[in-house]
Amino acid sequence: GLFSASADKIDDIIAKVEAASDDDRLALLVELLGGDPEKYAKFFSSLVDTEVEEIYPVASSGAAMAPFYSVLAIWVGGVILVSILKTHIDRKKFPDATETQGFFGRCLPFFLIGQLQAAVIVAGDIFLLGCDPVHPWMMWFSAAVTSFVFMLLIYALTISFGDIGKAIVVVVMVLQIAGSSGSYPIEILPPVFGKIYKFFPFPHAINAMREALCGTYRHDFALYLAYLLI
């Protein structure tokens, strides 16, 4: 009945298509199927016709990556500082200084230079790379807090363990580059990173800078900085 008639019609269509030349097959298929090319074009284009509602617009993918690379630059700046500057005080000049005085006294130049580095990085993002953050001063403030935390952590590891501390800093940096959700969502990274990334300083610093760059949501900016400080 109906199935037999349909099968015969399909066989007839296949025979006509196979008999046609390569150039005529597409036109023949459209004709046999009773389709209108303009209607087909309109139909297929409607499948990908989307309406975009920008909630946190970013100028480009490069600008969207600025928080990750800016935070990475701040960390690398700290690593370079402890490599080229002396971390311990000169006991010949300060024989009576306590360990606490030596630690914080020597930490001060690292802190000041780190703040200068953070300001230069953010200024470069805005004026050279054209990131155009929604809240420029909040972006600088997030970089300043990030530099404070990173510099204190790197300096403490270096002054406590020497070259071993510097090696630890580099290893931690590599782990954070791979598993801080800076480039890819944490959900698509290996499961081990999903379990430990919250204990890294990178994700909180990156998220705080993203808030300043793209726009804030409730109190997330302050929360991310609080997590970073902790």
PyMOL CGO cylinders between C-alpha atoms (Angstrom):
from pymol import cmd
from pymol.cgo import CYLINDER

trace = [
    CYLINDER, 0.00, 0.00, 0.00, 1.40, 3.30, 1.18, 0.3, 1, 1, 1, 1, 1, 1,
    CYLINDER, 1.40, 3.30, 1.18, 4.81, 1.89, 2.07, 0.3, 1, 1, 1, 1, 1, 1,
    CYLINDER, 4.81, 1.89, 2.07, 5.17, 0.15, -1.28, 0.3, 1, 1, 1, 1, 1, 1,
    CYLINDER, 5.17, 0.15, -1.28, 4.27, 3.34, -3.17, 0.3, 1, 1, 1, 1, 1, 1,
    CYLINDER, 4.27, 3.34, -3.17, 6.74, 5.32, -1.09, 0.3, 1, 1, 1, 1, 1, 1,
    CYLINDER, 6.74, 5.32, -1.09, 9.50, 2.77, -1.69, 0.3, 1, 1, 1, 1, 1, 1,
    CYLINDER, 9.50, 2.77, -1.69, 8.82, 2.82, -5.46, 0.3, 1, 1, 1, 1, 1, 1,
    CYLINDER, 8.82, 2.82, -5.46, 8.97, 6.62, -5.49, 0.3, 1, 1, 1, 1, 1, 1,
    CYLINDER, 8.97, 6.62, -5.49, 12.26, 6.63, -3.55, 0.3, 1, 1, 1, 1, 1, 1,
    CYLINDER, 12.26, 6.63, -3.55, 13.72, 4.07, -5.93, 0.3, 1, 1, 1, 1, 1, 1,
    CYLINDER, 13.72, 4.07, -5.93, 12.64, 6.24, -8.86, 0.3, 1, 1, 1, 1, 1, 1,
    CYLINDER, 12.64, 6.24, -8.86, 14.27, 9.32, -7.28, 0.3, 1, 1, 1, 1, 1, 1,
    CYLINDER, 14.27, 9.32, -7.28, 17.52, 7.45, -6.63, 0.3, 1, 1, 1, 1, 1, 1,
    CYLINDER, 17.52, 7.45, -6.63, 17.59, 6.20, -10.21, 0.3, 1, 1, 1, 1, 1, 1,
    CYLINDER, 17.59, 6.20, -10.21, 17.11, 9.72, -11.61, 0.3, 1, 1, 1, 1, 1, 1,
    CYLINDER, 17.11, 9.72, -11.61, 19.81, 11.17, -9.31, 0.3, 1, 1, 1, 1, 1, 1,
    CYLINDER, 19.81, 11.17, -9.31, 22.30, 8.47, -10.26, 0.3, 1, 1, 1, 1, 1, 1,
    CYLINDER, 22.30, 8.47, -10.26, 21.60, 9.02, -13.94, 0.3, 1, 1, 1, 1, 1, 1,
    CYLINDER, 21.60, 9.02, -13.94, 22.16, 12.77, -13.68, 0.3, 1, 1, 1, 1, 1, 1,
    CYLINDER, 22.16, 12.77, -13.68, 25.57, 14.40, -14.03, 0.3, 1, 1, 1, 1, 1, 1,
    CYLINDER, 25.57, 14.40, -14.03, 27.47, 15.71, -11.02, 0.3, 1, 1, 1, 1, 1, 1,
    CYLINDER, 27.47, 15.71, -11.02, 26.58, 19.30, -11.84, 0.3, 1, 1, 1, 1, 1, 1,
    CYLINDER, 26.58, 19.30, -11.84, 22.86, 18.57, -12.15, 0.3, 1, 1, 1, 1, 1, 1,
    CYLINDER, 22.86, 18.57, -12.15, 22.39, 16.34, -9.09, 0.3, 1, 1, 1, 1, 1, 1,
    CYLINDER, 22.39, 16.34, -9.09, 21.83, 19.11, -6.54, 0.3, 1, 1, 1, 1, 1, 1,
    CYLINDER, 21.83, 19.11, -6.54, 19.32, 20.92, -8.75, 0.3, 1, 1, 1, 1, 1, 1,
    CYLINDER, 19.32, 20.92, -8.75, 17.56, 17.63, -9.49, 0.3, 1, 1, 1, 1, 1, 1,
    CYLINDER, 17.56, 17.63, -9.49, 17.32, 16.75, -5.81, 0.3, 1, 1, 1, 1, 1, 1,
    CYLINDER, 17.32, 16.75, -5.81, 15.78, 20.13, -5.02, 0.3, 1, 1, 1, 1, 1, 1,
    CYLINDER, 15.78, 20.13, -5.02, 13.32, 19.73, -7.89, 0.3, 1, 1, 1, 1, 1, 1,
    CYLINDER, 13.32, 19.73, -7.89, 12.33, 16.14, -7.00, 0.3, 1, 1, 1, 1, 1, 1,
    CYLINDER, 12.33, 16.14, -7.00, 11.82, 17.01, -3.37, 0.3, 1, 1, 1, 1, 1, 1,
    CYLINDER, 11.82, 17.01, -3.37, 9.57, 19.86, -4.40, 0.3, 1, 1, 1, 1, 1, 1,
    CYLINDER, 9.57, 19.86, -4.40, 11.64, 22.42, -2.52, 0.3, 1, 1, 1, 1, 1, 1,
    CYLINDER, 11.64, 22.42, -2.52, 12.16, 26.10, -3.10, 0.3, 1, 1, 1, 1, 1, 1,
    CYLINDER, 12.16, 26.10, -3.10, 15.86, 27.08, -2.77, 0.3, 1, 1, 1, 1, 1, 1,
    CYLINDER, 15.86, 27.08, -2.77, 14.94, 30.42, -1.23, 0.3, 1, 1, 1, 1, 1, 1,
    CYLINDER, 14.94, 30.42, -1.23, 12.73, 28.73, 1.36, 0.3, 1, 1, 1, 1, 1, 1,
    CYLINDER, 12.73, 28.73, 1.36, 15.50, 26.24, 2.16, 0.3, 1, 1, 1, 1, 1, 1,
    CYLINDER, 15.50, 26.24, 2.16, 18.00, 29.06, 2.59, 0.3, 1, 1, 1, 1, 1, 1,
    CYLINDER, 18.00, 29.06, 2.59, 15.63, 30.93, 4.87, 0.3, 1, 1, 1, 1, 1, 1,
    CYLINDER, 15.63, 30.93, 4.87, 14.91, 27.80, 6.90, 0.3, 1, 1, 1, 1, 1, 1,
    CYLINDER, 14.91, 27.80, 6.90, 18.54, 26.81, 7.46, 0.3, 1, 1, 1, 1, 1, 1,
    CYLINDER, 18.54, 26.81, 7.46, 19.58, 30.36, 8.29, 0.3, 1, 1, 1, 1, 1, 1,
    CYLINDER, 19.58, 30.36, 8.29, 16.80, 30.52, 10.90, 0.3, 1, 1, 1, 1, 1, 1,
    CYLINDER, 16.80, 30.52, 10.90, 18.40, 27.56, 12.72, 0.3, 1, 1, 1, 1, 1, 1,
    CYLINDER, 18.40, 27.56, 12.72, 21.44, 29.66, 13.56, 0.3, 1, 1, 1, 1, 1, 1,
    CYLINDER, 21.44, 29.66, 13.56, 19.64, 32.97, 13.92, 0.3, 1, 1, 1, 1, 1, 1,
    CYLINDER, 19.64, 32.97, 13.92, 20.29, 33.83, 17.56, 0.3, 1, 1, 1, 1, 1, 1,
    CYLINDER, 20.29, 33.83, 17.56, 19.62, 36.88, 19.65, 0.3, 1, 1, 1, 1, 1, 1,
    CYLINDER, 19.62, 36.88, 19.65, 22.51, 37.90, 21.91, 0.3, 1, 1, 1, 1, 1, 1,
    CYLINDER, 22.51, 37.90, 21.91, 21.84, 39.72, 25.16, 0.3, 1, 1, 1, 1, 1, 1,
    CYLINDER, 21.84, 39.72, 25.16, 25.11, 41.05, 26.58, 0.3, 1, 1, 1, 1, 1, 1,
    CYLINDER, 25.11, 41.05, 26.58, 25.11, 41.11, 30.38, 0.3, 1, 1, 1, 1, 1, 1,
    CYLINDER, 25.11, 41.11, 30.38, 28.86, 41.41, 30.99, 0.3, 1, 1, 1, 1, 1, 1,
    CYLINDER, 28.86, 41.41, 30.99, 30.20, 42.57, 27.61, 0.3, 1, 1, 1, 1, 1, 1,
    CYLINDER, 30.20, 42.57, 27.61, 33.92, 42.30, 26.86, 0.3, 1, 1, 1, 1, 1, 1,
    CYLINDER, 33.92, 42.30, 26.86, 35.57, 44.03, 23.92, 0.3, 1, 1, 1, 1, 1, 1,
    CYLINDER, 35.57, 44.03, 23.92, 37.51, 40.96, 22.75, 0.3, 1, 1, 1, 1, 1, 1,
    CYLINDER, 37.51, 40.96, 22.75, 38.74, 37.55, 23.82, 0.3, 1, 1, 1, 1, 1, 1,
    CYLINDER, 38.74, 37.55, 23.82, 42.13, 39.15, 24.47, 0.3, 1, 1, 1, 1, 1, 1,
    CYLINDER, 42.13, 39.15, 24.47, 40.57, 41.54, 26.96, 0.3, 1, 1, 1, 1, 1, 1,
    CYLINDER, 40.57, 41.54, 26.96, 38.75, 38.63, 28.59, 0.3, 1, 1, 1, 1, 1, 1,
    CYLINDER, 38.75, 38.63, 28.59, 42.12, 36.90, 29.15, 0.3, 1, 1, 1, 1, 1, 1,
    CYLINDER, 42.12, 36.90, 29.15, 43.70, 40.02, 30.69, 0.3, 1, 1, 1, 1, 1, 1,
    CYLINDER, 43.70, 40.02, 30.69, 42.88, 39.07, 34.32, 0.3, 1, 1, 1, 1, 1, 1,
    CYLINDER, 42.88, 39.07, 34.32, 44.68, 35.72, 34.00, 0.3, 1, 1, 1, 1, 1, 1,
    CYLINDER, 44.68, 35.72, 34.00, 47.80, 37.11, 32.38, 0.3, 1, 1, 1, 1, 1, 1,
    CYLINDER, 47.80, 37.11, 32.38, 47.87, 40.16, 34.66, 0.3, 1, 1, 1, 1, 1, 1,
    CYLINDER, 47.87, 40.16, 34.66, 47.75, 37.98, 37.76, 0.3, 1, 1, 1, 1, 1, 1,
    CYLINDER, 47.75, 37.98, 37.76, 50.42, 35.73, 36.26, 0.3, 1, 1, 1, 1, 1, 1,
    CYLINDER, 50.42, 35.73, 36.26, 52.60, 38.79, 35.54, 0.3, 1, 1, 1, 1, 1, 1,
    CYLINDER, 52.60, 38.79, 35.54, 52.27, 39.92, 39.17, 0.3, 1, 1, 1, 1, 1, 1,
    CYLINDER, 52.27, 39.92, 39.17, 53.40, 36.49, 40.41, 0.3, 1, 1, 1, 1, 1, 1,
    CYLINDER, 53.40, 36.49, 40.41, 56.31, 36.37, 37.95, 0.3, 1, 1, 1, 1, 1, 1,
    CYLINDER, 56.31, 36.37, 37.95, 57.29, 39.89, 39.05, 0.3, 1, 1, 1, 1, 1, 1,
    CYLINDER, 57.29, 39.89, 39.05, 57.52, 38.65, 42.63, 0.3, 1, 1, 1, 1, 1, 1,
    CYLINDER, 57.52, 38.65, 42.63, 59.64, 35.66, 41.61, 0.3, 1, 1, 1, 1, 1, 1,
    CYLINDER, 59.64, 35.66, 41.61, 62.05, 37.94, 39.77, 0.3, 1, 1, 1, 1, 1, 1,
    CYLINDER, 62.05, 37.94, 39.77, 62.29, 40.30, 42.74, 0.3, 1, 1, 1, 1, 1, 1,
    CYLINDER, 62.29, 40.30, 42.74, 63.34, 37.60, 45.22, 0.3, 1, 1, 1, 1, 1, 1,
    CYLINDER, 63.34, 37.60, 45.22, 65.86, 36.39, 42.65, 0.3, 1, 1, 1, 1, 1, 1,
    CYLINDER, 65.86, 36.39, 42.65, 67.63, 39.71, 42.11, 0.3, 1, 1, 1, 1, 1, 1,
    CYLINDER, 67.63, 39.71, 42.11, 67.21, 41.44, 45.49, 0.3, 1, 1, 1, 1, 1, 1,
    CYLINDER, 67.21, 41.44, 45.49, 68.68, 40.38, 48.81, 0.3, 1, 1, 1, 1, 1, 1,
    CYLINDER, 68.68, 40.38, 48.81, 66.02, 38.97, 51.14, 0.3, 1, 1, 1, 1, 1, 1,
    CYLINDER, 66.02, 38.97, 51.14, 67.94, 38.89, 54.44, 0.3, 1, 1, 1, 1, 1, 1,
    CYLINDER, 67.94, 38.89, 54.44, 69.16, 41.93, 56.35, 0.3, 1, 1, 1, 1, 1, 1,
    CYLINDER, 69.16, 41.93, 56.35, 72.85, 42.64, 56.80, 0.3, 1, 1, 1, 1, 1, 1,
    CYLINDER, 72.85, 42.64, 56.80, 73.61, 41.51, 60.37, 0.3, 1, 1, 1, 1, 1, 1,
    CYLINDER, 73.61, 41.51, 60.37, 76.79, 43.58, 60.42, 0.3, 1, 1, 1, 1, 1, 1,
    CYLINDER, 76.79, 43.58, 60.42, 74.76, 46.75, 59.99, 0.3, 1, 1, 1, 1, 1, 1,
    CYLINDER, 74.76, 46.75, 59.99, 71.84, 45.69, 62.20, 0.3, 1, 1, 1, 1, 1, 1,
    CYLINDER, 71.84, 45.69, 62.20, 73.30, 43.34, 64.85, 0.3, 1, 1, 1, 1, 1, 1,
    CYLINDER, 73.30, 43.34, 64.85, 70.54, 43.99, 67.38, 0.3, 1, 1, 1, 1, 1, 1,
    CYLINDER, 70.54, 43.99, 67.38, 67.55, 43.61, 65.03, 0.3, 1, 1, 1, 1, 1, 1,
    CYLINDER, 67.55, 43.61, 65.03, 65.14, 40.80, 65.87, 0.3, 1, 1, 1, 1, 1, 1,
    CYLINDER, 65.14, 40.80, 65.87, 63.97, 38.24, 63.32, 0.3, 1, 1, 1, 1, 1, 1,
    CYLINDER, 63.97, 38.24, 63.32, 60.57, 39.95, 63.17, 0.3, 1, 1, 1, 1, 1, 1,
    CYLINDER, 60.57, 39.95, 63.17, 62.14, 43.35, 62.56, 0.3, 1, 1, 1, 1, 1, 1,
    CYLINDER, 62.14, 43.35, 62.56, 64.40, 41.89, 59.90, 0.3, 1, 1, 1, 1, 1, 1,
    CYLINDER, 64.40, 41.89, 59.90, 61.50, 40.13, 58.18, 0.3, 1, 1, 1, 1, 1, 1,
    CYLINDER, 61.50, 40.13, 58.18, 59.16, 43.11, 57.93, 0.3, 1, 1, 1, 1, 1, 1,
    CYLINDER, 59.16, 43.11, 57.93, 61.91, 45.67, 57.45, 0.3, 1, 1, 1, 1, 1, 1,
    CYLINDER, 61.91, 45.67, 57.45, 63.34, 43.84, 54.47, 0.3, 1, 1, 1, 1, 1, 1,
    CYLINDER, 63.34, 43.84, 54.47, 59.85, 43.04, 53.18, 0.3, 1, 1, 1, 1, 1, 1,
    CYLINDER, 59.85, 43.04, 53.18, 59.04, 46.74, 52.78, 0.3, 1, 1, 1, 1, 1, 1,
    CYLINDER, 59.04, 46.74, 52.78, 61.08, 47.36, 49.58, 0.3, 1, 1, 1, 1, 1, 1,
    CYLINDER, 61.08, 47.36, 49.58, 59.67, 44.17, 48.06, 0.3, 1, 1, 1, 1, 1, 1,
    CYLINDER, 59.67, 44.17, 48.06, 56.16, 45.36, 48.87, 0.3, 1, 1, 1, 1, 1, 1,
    CYLINDER, 56.16, 45.36, 48.87, 56.72, 48.84, 47.38, 0.3, 1, 1, 1, 1, 1, 1,
    CYLINDER, 56.72, 48.84, 47.38, 58.31, 47.53, 44.19, 0.3, 1, 1, 1, 1, 1, 1,
    CYLINDER, 58.31, 47.53, 44.19, 55.52, 44.95, 43.89, 0.3, 1, 1, 1, 1, 1, 1,
    CYLINDER, 55.52, 44.95, 43.89, 52.92, 47.72, 44.11, 0.3, 1, 1, 1, 1, 1, 1,
    CYLINDER, 52.92, 47.72, 44.11, 54.73, 49.62, 41.37, 0.3, 1, 1, 1, 1, 1, 1,
    CYLINDER, 54.73, 49.62, 41.37, 54.75, 46.50, 39.21, 0.3, 1, 1, 1, 1, 1, 1,
    CYLINDER, 54.75, 46.50, 39.21, 51.01, 46.01, 39.73, 0.3, 1, 1, 1, 1, 1, 1,
    CYLINDER, 51.01, 46.01, 39.73, 50.26, 49.62, 38.78, 0.3, 1, 1, 1, 1, 1, 1,
    CYLINDER, 50.26, 49.62, 38.78, 52.37, 49.33, 35.61, 0.3, 1, 1, 1, 1, 1, 1,
    CYLINDER, 52.37, 49.33, 35.61, 50.62, 46.07, 34.63, 0.3, 1, 1, 1, 1, 1, 1,
    CYLINDER, 50.62, 46.07, 34.63, 47.13, 47.55, 35.03, 0.3, 1, 1, 1, 1, 1, 1,
    CYLINDER, 47.13, 47.55, 35.03, 48.14, 50.76, 33.24, 0.3, 1, 1, 1, 1, 1, 1,
    CYLINDER, 48.14, 50.76, 33.24, 49.45, 48.64, 30.37, 0.3, 1, 1, 1, 1, 1, 1,
    CYLINDER, 49.45, 48.64, 30.37, 46.19, 46.67, 30.23, 0.3, 1, 1, 1, 1, 1, 1,
    CYLINDER, 46.19, 46.67, 30.23, 44.15, 49.86, 29.99, 0.3, 1, 1, 1, 1, 1, 1,
    CYLINDER, 44.15, 49.86, 29.99, 46.25, 52.25, 27.92, 0.3, 1, 1, 1, 1, 1, 1,
    CYLINDER, 46.25, 52.25, 27.92, 48.35, 49.93, 25.75, 0.3, 1, 1, 1, 1, 1, 1,
    CYLINDER, 48.35, 49.93, 25.75, 46.14, 46.87, 25.28, 0.3, 1, 1, 1, 1, 1, 1,
    CYLINDER, 46.14, 46.87, 25.28, 42.83, 48.73, 25.39, 0.3, 1, 1, 1, 1, 1, 1,
    CYLINDER, 42.83, 48.73, 25.39, 41.06, 46.43, 27.85, 0.3, 1, 1, 1, 1, 1, 1,
    CYLINDER, 41.06, 46.43, 27.85, 38.62, 49.22, 28.83, 0.3, 1, 1, 1, 1, 1, 1,
    CYLINDER, 38.62, 49.22, 28.83, 37.48, 47.85, 32.22, 0.3, 1, 1, 1, 1, 1, 1,
    CYLINDER, 37.48, 47.85, 32.22, 34.10, 48.83, 33.62, 0.3, 1, 1, 1, 1, 1, 1,
    CYLINDER, 34.10, 48.83, 33.62, 35.75, 49.81, 36.93, 0.3, 1, 1, 1, 1, 1, 1,
    CYLINDER, 35.75, 49.81, 36.93, 39.37, 50.88, 36.28, 0.3, 1, 1, 1, 1, 1, 1,
    CYLINDER, 39.37, 50.88, 36.28, 40.15, 51.83, 39.89, 0.3, 1, 1, 1, 1, 1, 1,
    CYLINDER, 40.15, 51.83, 39.89, 38.74, 48.55, 41.17, 0.3, 1, 1, 1, 1, 1, 1,
    CYLINDER, 38.74, 48.55, 41.17, 40.97, 46.74, 38.68, 0.3, 1, 1, 1, 1, 1, 1,
    CYLINDER, 40.97, 46.74, 38.68, 43.99, 48.57, 40.07, 0.3, 1, 1, 1, 1, 1, 1,
    CYLINDER, 43.99, 48.57, 40.07, 42.86, 47.85, 43.66, 0.3, 1, 1, 1, 1, 1, 1,
    CYLINDER, 42.86, 47.85, 43.66, 42.48, 44.14, 42.92, 0.3, 1, 1, 1, 1, 1, 1,
    CYLINDER, 42.48, 44.14, 42.92, 45.98, 44.13, 41.41, 0.3, 1, 1, 1, 1, 1, 1,
    CYLINDER, 45.98, 44.13, 41.41, 47.36, 45.96, 44.46, 0.3, 1, 1, 1, 1, 1, 1,
    CYLINDER, 47.36, 45.96, 44.46, 45.85, 43.43, 46.88, 0.3, 1, 1, 1, 1, 1, 1,
    CYLINDER, 45.85, 43.43, 46.88, 47.03, 40.58, 44.65, 0.3, 1, 1, 1, 1, 1, 1,
    CYLINDER, 47.03, 40.58, 44.65, 50.57, 41.97, 44.63, 0.3, 1, 1, 1, 1, 1, 1,
    CYLINDER, 50.57, 41.97, 44.63, 50.52, 42.33, 48.42, 0.3, 1, 1, 1, 1, 1, 1,
    CYLINDER, 50.52, 42.33, 48.42, 49.44, 38.72, 48.95, 0.3, 1, 1, 1, 1, 1, 1,
    CYLINDER, 49.44, 38.72, 48.95, 51.73, 37.25, 46.30, 0.3, 1, 1, 1, 1, 1, 1,
    CYLINDER, 51.73, 37.25, 46.30, 54.76, 39.25, 47.41, 0.3, 1, 1, 1, 1, 1, 1,
    CYLINDER, 54.76, 39.25, 47.41, 54.27, 38.34, 51.06, 0.3, 1, 1, 1, 1, 1, 1,
    CYLINDER, 54.27, 38.34, 51.06, 53.86, 34.65, 50.22, 0.3, 1, 1, 1, 1, 1, 1,
    CYLINDER, 53.86, 34.65, 50.22, 56.83, 34.52, 47.85, 0.3, 1, 1, 1, 1, 1, 1,
    CYLINDER, 56.83, 34.52, 47.85, 59.04, 36.52, 50.21, 0.3, 1, 1, 1, 1, 1, 1,
    CYLINDER, 59.04, 36.52, 50.21, 58.10, 34.36, 53.21, 0.3, 1, 1, 1, 1, 1, 1,
    CYLINDER, 58.10, 34.36, 53.21, 58.87, 31.12, 51.35, 0.3, 1, 1, 1, 1, 1, 1,
    CYLINDER, 58.87, 31.12, 51.35, 62.19, 32.49, 50.11, 0.3, 1, 1, 1, 1, 1, 1,
    CYLINDER, 62.19, 32.49, 50.11, 63.38, 33.87, 53.43, 0.3, 1, 1, 1, 1, 1, 1,
    CYLINDER, 63.38, 33.87, 53.43, 62.32, 30.68, 55.23, 0.3, 1, 1, 1, 1, 1, 1,
    CYLINDER, 62.32, 30.68, 55.23, 63.67, 28.02, 52.84, 0.3, 1, 1, 1, 1, 1, 1,
    CYLINDER, 63.67, 28.02, 52.84, 66.12, 29.88, 50.60, 0.3, 1, 1, 1, 1, 1, 1,
    CYLINDER, 66.12, 29.88, 50.60, 66.57, 28.36, 47.14, 0.3, 1, 1, 1, 1, 1, 1,
    CYLINDER, 66.57, 28.36, 47.14, 64.17, 25.54, 48.04, 0.3, 1, 1, 1, 1, 1, 1,
    CYLINDER, 64.17, 25.54, 48.04, 61.55, 28.19, 48.75, 0.3, 1, 1, 1, 1, 1, 1,
    CYLINDER, 61.55, 28.19, 48.75, 62.13, 29.73, 45.32, 0.3, 1, 1, 1, 1, 1, 1,
    CYLINDER, 62.13, 29.73, 45.32, 61.69, 26.29, 43.75, 0.3, 1, 1, 1, 1, 1, 1,
    CYLINDER, 61.69, 26.29, 43.75, 58.41, 25.82, 45.64, 0.3, 1, 1, 1, 1, 1, 1,
    CYLINDER, 58.41, 25.82, 45.64, 57.22, 29.20, 44.32, 0.3, 1, 1, 1, 1, 1, 1,
    CYLINDER, 57.22, 29.20, 44.32, 57.94, 28.14, 40.73, 0.3, 1, 1, 1, 1, 1, 1,
    CYLINDER, 57.94, 28.14, 40.73, 56.21, 24.76, 41.17, 0.3, 1, 1, 1, 1, 1, 1,
    CYLINDER, 56.21, 24.76, 41.17, 53.14, 26.41, 42.68, 0.3, 1, 1, 1, 1, 1, 1,
    CYLINDER, 53.14, 26.41, 42.68, 53.08, 28.88, 39.79, 0.3, 1, 1, 1, 1, 1, 1,
    CYLINDER, 53.08, 28.88, 39.79, 53.11, 26.07, 37.20, 0.3, 1, 1, 1, 1, 1, 1,
    CYLINDER, 53.11, 26.07, 37.20, 50.29, 24.25, 39.01, 0.3, 1, 1, 1, 1, 1, 1,
    CYLINDER, 50.29, 24.25, 39.01, 48.23, 27.44, 39.08, 0.3, 1, 1, 1, 1, 1, 1,
    CYLINDER, 48.23, 27.44, 39.08, 48.77, 28.15, 35.39, 0.3, 1, 1, 1, 1, 1, 1,
    CYLINDER, 48.77, 28.15, 35.39, 47.38, 24.71, 34.56, 0.3, 1, 1, 1, 1, 1, 1,
    CYLINDER, 47.38, 24.71, 34.56, 44.62, 24.49, 37.13, 0.3, 1, 1, 1, 1, 1, 1,
    CYLINDER, 44.62, 24.49, 37.13, 43.44, 27.95, 38.17, 0.3, 1, 1, 1, 1, 1, 1,
    CYLINDER, 43.44, 27.95, 38.17, 40.51, 28.12, 35.66, 0.3, 1, 1, 1, 1, 1, 1,
    CYLINDER, 40.51, 28.12, 35.66, 42.19, 31.17, 34.16, 0.3, 1, 1, 1, 1, 1, 1,
    CYLINDER, 42.19, 31.17, 34.16, 42.05, 29.94, 30.56, 0.3, 1, 1, 1, 1, 1, 1,
    CYLINDER, 42.05, 29.94, 30.56, 39.43, 27.18, 30.69, 0.3, 1, 1, 1, 1, 1, 1,
    CYLINDER, 39.43, 27.18, 30.69, 36.45, 26.51, 33.00, 0.3, 1, 1, 1, 1, 1, 1,
    CYLINDER, 36.45, 26.51, 33.00, 37.46, 24.35, 35.93, 0.3, 1, 1, 1, 1, 1, 1,
    CYLINDER, 37.46, 24.35, 35.93, 34.71, 21.89, 34.99, 0.3, 1, 1, 1, 1, 1, 1,
    CYLINDER, 34.71, 21.89, 34.99, 36.57, 20.73, 31.85, 0.3, 1, 1, 1, 1, 1, 1,
    CYLINDER, 36.57, 20.73, 31.85, 39.97, 20.40, 33.53, 0.3, 1, 1, 1, 1, 1, 1,
    CYLINDER, 39.97, 20.40, 33.53, 41.19, 17.14, 35.12, 0.3, 1, 1, 1, 1, 1, 1,
    CYLINDER, 41.19, 17.14, 35.12, 39.25, 16.31, 38.33, 0.3, 1, 1, 1, 1, 1, 1,
    CYLINDER, 39.25, 16.31, 38.33, 42.30, 16.78, 40.56, 0.3, 1, 1, 1, 1, 1, 1,
    CYLINDER, 42.30, 16.78, 40.56, 42.35, 20.50, 39.78, 0.3, 1, 1, 1, 1, 1, 1,
    CYLINDER, 42.35, 20.50, 39.78, 38.68, 20.79, 40.65, 0.3, 1, 1, 1, 1, 1, 1,
    CYLINDER, 38.68, 20.79, 40.65, 39.51, 19.57, 44.15, 0.3, 1, 1, 1, 1, 1, 1,
    CYLINDER, 39.51, 19.57, 44.15, 42.52, 21.76, 44.87, 0.3, 1, 1, 1, 1, 1, 1,
    CYLINDER, 42.52, 21.76, 44.87, 42.14, 24.93, 42.79, 0.3, 1, 1, 1, 1, 1, 1,
    CYLINDER, 42.14, 24.93, 42.79, 40.20, 26.77, 45.52, 0.3, 1, 1, 1, 1, 1, 1,
    CYLINDER, 40.20, 26.77, 45.52, 43.28, 26.57, 47.74, 0.3, 1, 1, 1, 1, 1, 1,
    CYLINDER, 43.28, 26.57, 47.74, 45.38, 28.44, 45.17, 0.3, 1, 1, 1, 1, 1, 1,
    CYLINDER, 45.38, 28.44, 45.17, 45.57, 32.25, 45.30, 0.3, 1, 1, 1, 1, 1, 1,
    CYLINDER, 45.57, 32.25, 45.30, 45.33, 32.58, 41.49, 0.3, 1, 1, 1, 1, 1, 1,
    CYLINDER, 45.33, 32.58, 41.49, 41.58, 31.83, 41.03, 0.3, 1, 1, 1, 1, 1, 1,
    CYLINDER, 41.58, 31.83, 41.03, 40.45, 34.38, 43.62, 0.3, 1, 1, 1, 1, 1, 1,
    CYLINDER, 40.45, 34.38, 43.62, 42.76, 37.08, 42.24, 0.3, 1, 1, 1, 1, 1, 1,
    CYLINDER, 42.76, 37.08, 42.24, 41.61, 36.37, 38.67, 0.3, 1, 1, 1, 1, 1, 1,
    CYLINDER, 41.61, 36.37, 38.67, 37.93, 36.43, 39.63, 0.3, 1, 1, 1, 1, 1, 1,
    CYLINDER, 37.93, 36.43, 39.63, 38.32, 39.73, 41.48, 0.3, 1, 1, 1, 1, 1, 1,
    CYLINDER, 38.32, 39.73, 41.48, 39.98, 41.31, 38.46, 0.3, 1, 1, 1, 1, 1, 1,
    CYLINDER, 39.98, 41.31, 38.46, 37.25, 39.92, 36.20, 0.3, 1, 1, 1, 1, 1, 1,
    CYLINDER, 37.25, 39.92, 36.20, 34.66, 41.63, 38.36, 0.3, 1, 1, 1, 1, 1, 1,
    CYLINDER, 34.66, 41.63, 38.36, 36.42, 44.95, 37.84, 0.3, 1, 1, 1, 1, 1, 1,
    CYLINDER, 36.42, 44.95, 37.84, 36.93, 44.36, 34.12, 0.3, 1, 1, 1, 1, 1, 1,
    CYLINDER, 36.93, 44.36, 34.12, 33.49, 43.04, 33.12, 0.3, 1, 1, 1, 1, 1, 1,
    CYLINDER, 33.49, 43.04, 33.12, 31.19, 44.37, 35.85, 0.3, 1, 1, 1, 1, 1, 1,
    CYLINDER, 31.19, 44.37, 35.85, 30.38, 43.44, 39.42, 0.3, 1, 1, 1, 1, 1, 1,
    CYLINDER, 30.38, 43.44, 39.42, 27.76, 41.05, 40.74, 0.3, 1, 1, 1, 1, 1, 1,
    CYLINDER, 27.76, 41.05, 40.74, 26.50, 41.75, 44.23, 0.3, 1, 1, 1, 1, 1, 1,
    CYLINDER, 26.50, 41.75, 44.23, 29.41, 41.54, 46.72, 0.3, 1, 1, 1, 1, 1, 1,
    CYLINDER, 29.41, 41.54, 46.72, 31.55, 39.06, 44.77, 0.3, 1, 1, 1, 1, 1, 1,
    CYLINDER, 31.55, 39.06, 44.77, 34.43, 41.51, 44.30, 0.3, 1, 1, 1, 1, 1, 1,
    CYLINDER, 34.43, 41.51, 44.30, 34.90, 41.93, 48.06, 0.3, 1, 1, 1, 1, 1, 1,
    CYLINDER, 34.90, 41.93, 48.06, 34.42, 38.20, 48.65, 0.3, 1, 1, 1, 1, 1, 1,
    CYLINDER, 34.42, 38.20, 48.65, 37.10, 37.22, 46.15, 0.3, 1, 1, 1, 1, 1, 1,
    CYLINDER, 37.10, 37.22, 46.15, 39.58, 39.65, 47.73, 0.3, 1, 1, 1, 1, 1, 1,
    CYLINDER, 39.58, 39.65, 47.73, 38.70, 38.31, 51.17, 0.3, 1, 1, 1, 1, 1, 1,
    CYLINDER, 38.70, 38.31, 51.17, 39.37, 34.74, 50.02, 0.3, 1, 1, 1, 1, 1, 1,
    CYLINDER, 39.37, 34.74, 50.02, 42.65, 35.91, 48.52, 0.3, 1, 1, 1, 1, 1, 1,
    CYLINDER, 42.65, 35.91, 48.52, 43.75, 37.57, 51.74, 0.3, 1, 1, 1, 1, 1, 1,
    CYLINDER, 43.75, 37.57, 51.74, 42.86, 34.47, 53.76, 0.3, 1, 1, 1, 1, 1, 1,
]
cmd.load_cgo(trace, "trace")
